[in-house]
Amino acid sequence: MSESYAIQALFGENRSEFVDHVPHCVELGIRCLHVGPRQATLMVPYRGELVGDPTRGVVFGGVVTTLLDQAGGVATLCSLPELVSIATVDLRIDYLRAARPGRDLYGHAECIRRTRSVAFVRGQAWDEDREDPFAICIGTFMLGANASEHPLARAMAGQGE
Amino acid sequence: MSASQDLADRIPYARFLGLRVERDRNGLVCVLPFRTQIVGNARLPAVHGGVVGAFLELTALLGLLDQSDGSGIPKPINFSVDYLRSARATDTFARAGIVKLGRRIANVRVFAYQEDPDKPVAAGIGNFRL
């Protein structure tokens, strides 16, 4: 059975619409590399300011939280039959190993189940090889978190023109 | 400058966030100064959930460093964040409590709040390898 998604028109590669209305994504230079049905892949470029352990040059784990929270949020949006605002309920990250110093960090999230009010998401982050993640995550997102119009509604309207 | 602020200033990402470390009779309080660049939802506006999570993890780390000899930075094994309210456009505070300080692993609980300490905006718990 094929499902229809509210923002199907925005699925594809390099979709800046998903991050350029988020000030902190702009500050970190996060790029949205790919979005598709129930899933998203994002990237945060390496920079020295994001390091947590200066002796090893490893990016602070919390930056991975931002990357995977954003990826999980986008994956959730990509699962919706109607565009509503969302909010993170919880997010747990396991740090399987240290990320390699100097490498851009990639994050992929997938919505594995969606009810009317909650989306369940899992994801992983890697530096060189997607099959060799340095972190995995599981999270939940609340749907219809607030009444305001989602910024993507404007991007969608732009698609129709 | 306090020893704990000095520790925070050794972590580039803590400097990037402008993290301040204060101390009162109940222990360390970390402060995440509000800046428009840490916003996640511009309409509310609310601080990005990732920054809130990172701030909790930093507070846990500094709480651990405060209880240790400061040699070597504990490595996170995992960290879990519950988002309880949106963190609005104002400074956020956080306190860490060490649930267990073992020989190899420590378990740390953290709460973040804004105006009212009884209304936490987020709670975190994590395990760190010492």
Interface residues (C-beta under 8 A of the other chain):
Chain A: H21 V22 P23 H24 C25 V26 E27 G48 E49 L50 V51 G52 D53 P54 T55 V59 F60 G61 G62 V63 T65 T66 L67 L68 D69 Q70 G73 A87 T88 V89 D90 L91 R92 I93 D94 Y95 A98 N146 S148 P151
Chain B: R10 I11 P12 Y13 A14 R15 F16 T36 Q37 I38 V39 G40 N41 A42 R43 L44 V47 H48 G49 G50 V51 G53 A54 F55 L56 E57 L58 L61 G72 I73 K75 P76 I77 N78 F79 S80 V81 D82 Y83 S86
